[in-house]
Amino acid sequence: MRLWAAFAILLTFSYGMALADEEYSFDLSEIEKKPLHIGGYLEYNPVLFGVDKGSALHKLKMYNRDKRNIREEHNFKALFDGSYKKGTAEFRTIVNTDFRKSYLGWSEETTLYEGYMSLRPSSTFNFNIGKKTLKWGKGYAWNPVAFLDRPKDPYDPELAREGFVVASADYIKSFDGPLKTFSFTPVLMPVYNRINDDFGKINSFNFAGKTYFLLYDTDIDLIFLTGGSKTSRYGMDFSRNITSNFEIHGELAFINDYKKRFINSHGTVFNKEYDATSYLLGLRYLTKSDTTYIFEYFHDATGFTKGEMGDYFSFIDRGYDTYRSSGDDSLLRKAANAAGGNYNRKNPMRDYLYLRVSQKEPFDILYFTPSLTGIFNINDKSFSIGPELLYTGVKNLELRLRTTFLVGDSYTEYGEKQNDFLIGLRARYYF
């Protein structure tokens, strides 16, 4: 209730300021390209969590801690984005710092998201070296072909993400005719101790590439990755505007000799190797009344089946019962170690539907955008749904109130999450 009240006060105050500001000016110097750019944002995000004490993941993470019905968390973020351009060279740096106060106490983490040099000797060629986020793929919530990117958060897919250290180039050529644009992006990625060492096997050099075509007004990418850190994988994506307000997109990824590690209800660990084929199909539709629909279906062949995920939750329950009866937490620690792998992904199973509906300025309320986001797990019929209110009526200030509810039966993904719901208010100031 305090979060809702705070949001209402901020919304009223900000809307009043926006109405009071009736003076406008235009200065050409404000839009001139300057060599040095410094920007970023400061953010405060308090969150309330409704704890599900009976869920498997709550038992796993909180079995030896104080158990409460409601937990609160305070998140502070500072993101710095700076660039400097001199002649054909440009230097870019993005640094993110997170401060968090949770039931574990205070924590701080500073991460270099991006830090690279770019050289553009001609209009058709450029070269980049350093830490960079490539952002491959056409999907909104998921990107199965983003072989060199960290996964998105499907609940907030537009968040900035940490990149990897790479050397890449871009060759771009334009044509007349059905093929309007062609580009090729080769990428070299080292994986050694302290250099991309969380990507895969270390002491390896990896080579990837993306070939882009704008063919018959359709964006098409052909993508590959090979090397010693991960098994070879290949993919393609496309995006096409059917009309000015209706777009379709898709991705298809093949992973050779994928190795999946999973655990059964008795704690036996299995390893399975197979060729995995994942794909995504989606659309984006904008109505005349400024309502935007984004819909996606995602099949992740590297994910767990309903039975495999149920076995994992069952093993957690078994370990928790052992801990309560004897104080022995060895089974829970084994389950926690397993969770450090693919079980800990945002969406660890195989088939999902994603829907986001947003309405710009309903009832002529300026700078106000409500939206609703839902993710449905097709395999176990559990789901999450989250209404959201966004207000941008004050210059450089963004206010967002988001609530997410998790619904599912026992031994389902959303039914066994640590929380039943969360409410978060995000105030972000851009500079």
Long-range contacts (C-beta under 8 A, 24 or more apart in sequence): 3-46, 3-48, 3-401, 3-423, 3-424, 3-425, 4-401, 4-423, 6-425, 7-389, 7-399, 7-401, 7-425, 10-391, 10-399, 10-427, 11-368, 11-391, 11-393, 11-399, 14-391, 14-393, 14-394, 14-397, 14-399, 15-366, 15-367, 15-391, 15-393, 17-393, 17-394, 18-366, 18-367, 18-393, 18-394, 33-85, 35-84, 35-85, 35-86, 36-82, 36-83, 36-84, 37-81, 37-82, 37-83, 37-84, 38-80, 38-81, 38-82, 39-81, 39-82, 39-430, 39-431, 40-78, 40-79, 40-80, 40-81, 40-82, 40-430, 40-431, 41-77, 41-78, 41-79, 41-428, 41-429, 41-430, 41-431, 42-77, 42-78, 42-428, 42-429, 42-431, 43-75, 43-76, 43-77, 43-78, 43-79, 43-426, 43-427, 43-428, 43-429, 44-74, 44-75, 44-76, 44-77, 44-426, 44-427, 45-74, 45-75, 45-76, 45-77, 45-424, 45-425, 45-426, 45-427, 46-72, 46-73, 46-74, 46-75, 46-424, 46-425, 47-72, 47-73, 47-74, 47-75, 47-422, 47-423, 47-424, 48-72, 48-422, 48-423, 48-424, 49-73, 49-418, 49-419, 49-421, 49-422, 50-419, 50-420, 50-421, 50-422, 51-418, 51-419, 51-420, 52-406, 52-417, 52-418, 52-419, 52-420, 55-415, 55-416, 55-417, 55-418, 56-312, 56-313, 56-316, 56-317, 56-411, 56-416, 57-316, 57-416, 57-417, 57-418, 58-418, 58-419, 59-316, 59-317, 59-320, 59-332, 60-316, 60-319, 60-320, 60-332, 60-335, 60-336, 60-339, 61-336, 61-418, 62-418, 63-320, 63-323, 63-329, 63-332, 64-329, 65-103, 66-103, 71-102, 71-103, 73-100, 73-101, 73-102, 73-103, 74-100, 74-101, 74-102, 75-99, 75-100, 76-100, 79-113, 79-160, 88-119, 88-120, 88-121, 89-117, 89-118, 89-119, 89-120, 90-117, 90-118, 90-120, 91-116, 91-117, 91-118, 92-116, 92-117, 92-118, 94-160, 96-160, 96-162, 111-162, 112-162, 113-160, 113-161, 113-162, 113-163, 114-163, 123-172, 124-171, 124-172, 124-173, 125-169, 125-170, 125-171, 125-172, 126-169, 126-170, 127-167, 127-168, 127-169, 127-170, 128-166, 128-167, 128-168, 128-169, 128-170, 129-166, 129-167, 129-168, 130-165, 130-166, 131-162, 131-163, 131-164, 131-165, 131-166, 132-163, 132-164, 132-166, 132-168, 133-160, 133-161, 133-162, 133-163, 134-163, 134-166, 134-168, 134-187, 136-210, 136-221, 136-223, 136-237, 137-237, 137-251, 138-219, 138-221, 138-237, 138-238, 138-239, 138-249, 138-250, 138-251, 138-282, 139-237, 139-249, 139-251, 139-280, 139-282, 139-296, 139-298, 140-282, 140-284, 140-294, 140-296, 140-354, 140-356, 141-294, 141-296, 141-298, 141-354, 141-356, 141-375, 142-280, 142-296, 142-298, 142-300, 142-347, 142-352, 142-354, 143-251, 143-280, 144-235, 144-251, 144-252, 144-253, 144-278, 144-279, 144-280, 144-298, 144-300, 145-221, 145-223, 145-235, 145-236, 145-237, 145-251, 145-252, 145-253, 147-208, 147-223, 147-224, 147-225, 147-230, 147-233, 147-235, 147-253, 148-187, 148-189, 148-208, 148-225, 151-345, 151-346, 153-346, 154-346, 154-347, 154-354, 154-375, 155-346, 155-373, 155-375, 155-384, 155-386, 155-404, 164-189, 164-196, 164-199, 165-189, 165-190, 165-195, 165-196, 178-215, 178-216, 179-213, 179-214, 179-215, 180-214, 180-215, 180-217, 181-212, 181-213, 181-214, 182-211, 182-212, 182-213, 182-214, 183-211, 183-212, 184-209, 184-210, 184-211, 184-212, 185-209, 185-210, 185-211, 185-212, 189-227, 189-229, 191-227, 191-228, 191-229, 196-229, 199-229, 199-230, 200-229, 200-230, 201-228, 201-229, 201-230, 202-229, 203-228, 204-228, 204-229, 206-230, 217-241, 231-255, 231-256, 231-257, 231-258, 231-259, 232-256, 245-285, 245-286, 245-287, 246-283, 246-284, 246-285, 246-286, 247-283, 247-284, 247-285, 248-281, 248-282, 248-283, 249-280, 249-281, 249-282, 249-283, 249-284, 250-279, 250-280, 250-281, 250-282, 251-279, 251-280, 252-277, 252-278, 252-279, 253-277, 253-278, 253-279, 255-301, 255-302, 258-301, 258-302, 260-302, 260-342, 261-338, 261-341, 261-342, 262-304, 262-308, 262-311, 262-312, 263-311, 263-312, 263-315, 263-334, 263-335, 263-338, 264-311, 264-315, 265-310, 265-311, 265-314, 265-315, 265-318, 266-315, 266-318, 267-315, 267-318, 267-331, 267-334, 269-338, 276-301, 276-302, 277-301, 278-302, 282-354, 289-359, 290-359, 290-360, 290-361, 291-357, 291-358, 291-359, 291-360, 292-356, 292-357, 292-358, 292-359, 292-360, 293-355, 293-356, 293-357, 294-354, 294-355, 294-356, 294-357, 295-353, 295-354, 295-355, 295-356, 296-353, 296-354, 297-351, 297-352, 297-353, 297-354, 298-347, 298-351, 298-352, 298-353, 298-354, 299-350, 299-351, 300-347, 300-349, 300-350, 300-351, 300-352, 301-350, 302-342, 303-342, 303-345, 303-347, 303-348, 303-349, 303-350, 304-342, 304-343, 304-348, 304-349, 304-350, 305-349, 305-350, 305-379, 306-349, 306-379, 306-380, 309-348, 309-349, 309-379, 309-380, 309-411, 309-412, 309-413, 310-380, 310-411, 312-338, 312-343, 313-410, 313-411, 313-416, 314-411, 347-375, 347-377, 347-413, 348-413, 349-377, 349-379, 349-380, 349-413, 350-378, 350-379, 351-377, 351-378, 351-379, 352-376, 352-377, 352-378, 353-378, 366-393, 367-391, 367-392, 367-393, 368-393, 377-408, 377-412, 377-413, 377-414, 380-408, 380-409, 380-411, 380-412, 380-413, 380-415, 381-408, 381-409, 381-412, 382-406, 382-407, 382-408, 382-409, 382-412, 382-413, 382-414, 382-415, 383-407, 383-408, 383-414, 384-414, 396-429, 396-430, 396-431, 397-427, 397-428, 397-429, 397-430, 398-426, 398-427, 398-428, 398-429, 398-430, 399-425, 399-426, 399-427, 399-428, 400-425, 400-426, 400-428, 401-425, 401-426, 402-426
